[in-house]
C-alpha cells in the first residue's frame, strides 16, 4: 500500500495524472416545426475516437416542478447530423444537447444546451 498521497511524494509512475482533453465543441440548432415536432441539426465531430452521437432531451412538464432528461436519439453513423423529435403531448419547456461519445461512453464532443 502506498498510503495517502502527500505533497512531498511524486505520483506513482504507473498511474496517469494527465487529464483528458476538454470535449470538442459541437454546434446545435433546434427549431419548433409544429405543435409537437422539433427539428435538430448539429455539426460533425471530427475526432478519431468517435463511437456515437446521443441527443439528450430535457422536459419540464406543465404539471411538475421537476425536469427529466432522457436520450431522445442515438446513432453510430458519424454522418447523421439531424433528427426530428416528436414531443410528448402537453410538453411546453424543452431543451436539447448533443454529445459525441467514444467507445467507453466518455463525452468527447458536446454542444451547448439549446432551449426551444
SERO-4910 file (N, C-alpha, C, O; in steps of 0.05 Angstrom, whole numbers):
BEGIN
 pado doro    nc1    nc2    nc3   cac1   cac2   cac3    cc1    cc2    cc3    oc1    oc2    oc3
  Unk    A     17    -24      0      0      0      0     18     25      0     36     27     16
  Unk    A     12     43    -18     27     68    -20     19     88      1     34    108      5
  Unk    A     -3     84     15    -12    103     35    -24    128     21    -26    129     -3
  Unk    A    -31    148     37    -42    173     26    -22    188     10      2    187     15
  Unk    A    -31    203    -10    -13    220    -25     -6    244     -9    -24    258      1
  Unk    A     19    249     -7     29    272      8     42    292    -11     52    283    -32
  Unk    A     42    317     -5     54    337    -23     83    332    -29     93    340    -51
  Unk    A     97    318    -11    126    314    -16    131    288    -32    154    281    -36
  Unk    A    110    274    -40    114    249    -56    105    254    -84     85    267    -90
  Unk    A    120    242   -102    112    243   -131     91    222   -136     91    201   -123
  Unk    A     73    227   -155     54    206   -162     68    181   -173     89    183   -184
  Unk    A     56    158   -168     66    133   -179     67    135   -209     48    144   -222
  Unk    A     90    126   -221     93    128   -250     74    110   -265     68    115   -289
  Unk    A     63     90   -252     44     72   -266     16     84   -269      0     74   -284
  Unk    A     11    106   -255    -15    118   -256    -14    144   -273      5    159   -270
  Unk    A    -33    148   -290    -33    171   -306    -45    195   -291    -67    192   -279
  Unk    A    -31    217   -291    -42    241   -278    -51    261   -299    -60    283   -292
  Unk    A    -49    253   -325    -58    271   -346    -88    272   -347   -102    251   -344
  Unk    A    -99    295   -351   -128    298   -355   -135    293   -384   -119    298   -402
  Unk    A   -159    283   -388   -169    280   -415   -173    308   -426   -180    326   -412
  Unk    A   -168    311   -452   -172    338   -464   -202    346   -461   -219    329   -459
  Unk    A   -206    372   -461   -234    382   -459   -249    372   -484   -238    368   -505
  Unk    A   -275    368   -480   -292    359   -502   -293    380   -524   -294    404   -519
  Unk    A   -292    370   -549   -294    388   -572   -322    401   -572   -342    388   -564
  Unk    A   -324    425   -582   -350    438   -583   -365    430   -609   -354    432   -631
  Unk    A   -390    422   -605   -408    416   -627   -428    439   -628   -436    449   -607
  Unk    A   -437    446   -652   -458    466   -655   -484    452   -658   -486    431   -671
  Unk    A   -505    463   -646   -532    451   -647   -552    473   -652   -552    494   -639
  Unk    A   -570    468   -671   -594    485   -675   -618    468   -671   -619    444   -679
  Unk    A   -639    480   -660   -664    466   -655   -687    486   -660   -686    509   -651
  Unk    A   -706    477   -675   -729    495   -680   -755    480   -680   -757    457   -690
  Unk    A   -775    493   -669   -802    481   -668   -814    481   -696   -814    502   -709
  Unk    A   -824    459   -706   -836    457   -732   -866    461   -731   -878    475   -747
  Unk    A   -878    447   -713   -907    448   -709   -912    443   -679   -893    445   -663
  Unk    A   -936    437   -672   -943    436   -643   -924    419   -627   -915    427   -606
  Unk    A   -917    395   -636   -901    376   -620   -875    368   -633   -859    354   -621
  Unk    A   -869    377   -658   -845    369   -672   -823    389   -669   -828    414   -669
  Unk    A   -798    379   -666   -775    396   -664   -753    385   -684   -748    361   -684
  Unk    A   -742    402   -700   -720    395   -719   -694    402   -706   -689    425   -698
  Unk    A   -676    382   -705   -649    387   -693   -628    382   -715   -631    363   -731
  Unk    A   -607    398   -715   -584    394   -733   -559    402   -718   -558    422   -703
  Unk    A   -538    385   -721   -513    391   -706   -489    387   -725   -490    376   -746
  Unk    A   -466    398   -715   -441    396   -731   -428    369   -726   -433    356   -706
  Unk    A   -412    361   -745   -399    335   -744   -375    335   -725   -359    355   -724
  Unk    A   -372    314   -709   -349    311   -692   -327    300   -710   -331    281   -724
  Unk    A   -303    312   -708   -281    305   -726   -260    286   -714   -244    276   -729
  Unk    A   -262    281   -688   -241    264   -675   -242    235   -683   -263    225   -691
  Unk    A   -219    222   -681   -216    194   -688   -228    175   -668   -229    151   -673
  Unk    A   -235    185   -644   -246    168   -623   -276    167   -623   -288    158   -603
  Unk    A   -289    176   -644   -319    176   -646   -330    147   -645   -319    129   -658
  Unk    A   -351    144   -629   -366    119   -629   -395    123   -635   -407    109   -651
  Unk    A   -407    145   -623   -435    150   -629   -443    178   -620   -430    190   -603
  Unk    A   -465    188   -631   -478    212   -621   -501    205   -604   -514    184   -608
  Unk    A   -507    221   -584   -531    219   -568   -544    246   -565   -531    266   -559
  Unk    A   -570    248   -571   -585    272   -568   -600    270   -541   -616    252   -537
  Unk    A   -594    289   -523   -607    289   -497   -629    310   -497   -625    333   -506
  Unk    A   -652    302   -486   -675    320   -485   -683    324   -455   -686    304   -441
  Unk    A   -686    349   -447   -695    355   -420   -723    368   -422   -726    388   -436
  Unk    A   -742    355   -409   -770    365   -410   -778    374   -382   -772    362   -362
  Unk    A   -793    396   -382   -806    405   -358   -836    404   -364   -846    420   -380
  Unk    A   -849    385   -351   -878    382   -355   -894    404   -341   -885    413   -320
  Unk    A   -916    413   -353   -931    436   -341   -941    430   -313   -944    449   -297
  Unk    A   -947    405   -307   -958    399   -281   -937    389   -261   -944    377   -240
  Unk    A   -911    394   -267   -890    385   -250   -870    407   -244   -866    424   -261
  Unk    A   -858    406   -221   -838    426   -215   -810    416   -223   -791    432   -223
  Unk    A   -807    391   -229   -782    380   -237   -779    376   -267   -798    380   -282
  Unk    A   -755    369   -275   -749    364   -303   -737    336   -306   -725    326   -287
  Unk    A   -741    325   -329   -730    298   -334   -712    300   -359   -720    312   -379
  Unk    A   -689    287   -358   -672    285   -381   -670    256   -390   -667    238   -374
  Unk    A   -672    253   -417   -671    226   -428   -657    227   -455   -655    248   -467
  Unk    A   -647    204   -464   -635    202   -490   -658    201   -510   -674    182   -510
  Unk    A   -660    220   -528   -681    221   -548   -673    206   -574   -691    197   -589
  Unk    A   -647    204   -579   -638    192   -604   -608    185   -602   -593    200   -589
  Unk    A   -600    163   -614   -571    156   -616   -566    145   -644   -583    134   -657
  Unk    A   -541    149   -653   -532    137   -678   -502    133   -677   -488    149   -666
  Unk    A   -493    111   -690   -465    106   -692   -454    116   -719   -430    114   -725
  Unk    A   -472    127   -735   -464    138   -762   -455    167   -758   -472    185   -753
  Unk    A   -430    172   -761   -418    199   -758   -431    219   -777   -431    243   -770
  Unk    A   -441    210   -799   -452    229   -819   -481    236   -815   -492    254   -828
  Unk    A   -494    223   -796   -522    231   -789   -521    255   -770   -512    252   -748
  Unk    A   -529    278   -780   -526    303   -766   -553    317   -761   -553    341   -756
  Unk    A   -575    302   -762   -601    314   -757   -620    293   -745   -616    269   -748
  Unk    A   -641    303   -733   -661    286   -720   -686    303   -717   -685    327   -711
  Unk    A   -709    291   -722   -735    304   -717   -748    290   -693   -753    266   -694
  Unk    A   -752    306   -673   -763    296   -648   -793    302   -646   -802    323   -656
  Unk    A   -808    284   -635   -836    288   -630   -840    288   -600   -837    267   -587
  Unk    A   -848    310   -590   -850    314   -561   -876    301   -550   -896    298   -565
  Unk    A   -875    292   -525   -900    281   -513   -921    303   -512   -915    327   -510
  Unk    A   -946    294   -513   -969    313   -511   -966    331   -487   -960    322   -465
  Unk    A   -972    357   -490   -971    375   -468   -944    386   -461   -942    402   -442
  Unk    A   -923    378   -475   -896    388   -469   -894    418   -476   -902    426   -497
  Unk    A   -883    433   -458   -880    462   -462   -851    470   -463   -841    481   -483
  Unk    A   -837    466   -441   -809    474   -440   -791    450   -446   -793    428   -434
  Unk    A   -774    454   -466   -756    432   -474   -728    444   -481   -726    466   -492
  Unk    A   -708    429   -475   -680    437   -481   -666    412   -492   -672    389   -484
  Unk    A   -646    417   -509   -631    395   -522   -601    400   -519   -592    422   -516
  Unk    A   -586    378   -520   -557    378   -522   -549    353   -537   -561    332   -533
  Unk    A   -530    356   -555   -519    332   -569   -491    328   -559   -475    347   -556
  Unk    A   -484    302   -555   -457    295   -547   -446    274   -565   -461    257   -576
  Unk    A   -420    274   -569   -406    253   -584   -392    237   -562   -380    248   -544
  Unk    A   -395    210   -564   -384    192   -544   -363    174   -557   -365    167   -580
  Unk    A   -343    166   -541   -324    146   -550   -334    118   -542   -355    116   -531
  Unk    A   -318     98   -548   -327     70   -542   -332     65   -512   -347     47   -505
  Unk    A   -319     81   -495   -323     78   -466   -346     95   -456   -349     99   -432
  Unk    A   -362    107   -474   -384    125   -468   -374    150   -453   -389    162   -438
  Unk    A   -349    158   -459   -339    184   -448   -346    206   -468   -344    201   -493
  Unk    A   -353    229   -458   -360    251   -476   -335    263   -488   -317    271   -473
  Unk    A   -334    263   -515   -310    274   -529   -318    299   -545   -301    313   -555
  Unk    A   -344    303   -547   -354    328   -560   -381    334   -549   -396    316   -542
  Unk    A   -388    360   -546   -413    368   -535   -422    395   -545   -405    413   -550
  Unk    A   -448    398   -548   -459    424   -556   -468    438   -530   -471    426   -509
  Unk    A   -471    464   -533   -485    479   -511   -514    469   -509   -524    457   -528
  Unk    A   -527    475   -487   -555    468   -484   -571    489   -500   -566    513   -498
  Unk    A   -590    479   -516   -607    496   -533   -636    493   -524   -647    471   -524
  Unk    A   -649    515   -516   -677    514   -508   -694    521   -532   -688    537   -549
  Unk    A   -717    507   -533   -736    511   -555   -762    520   -544   -781    525   -559
***
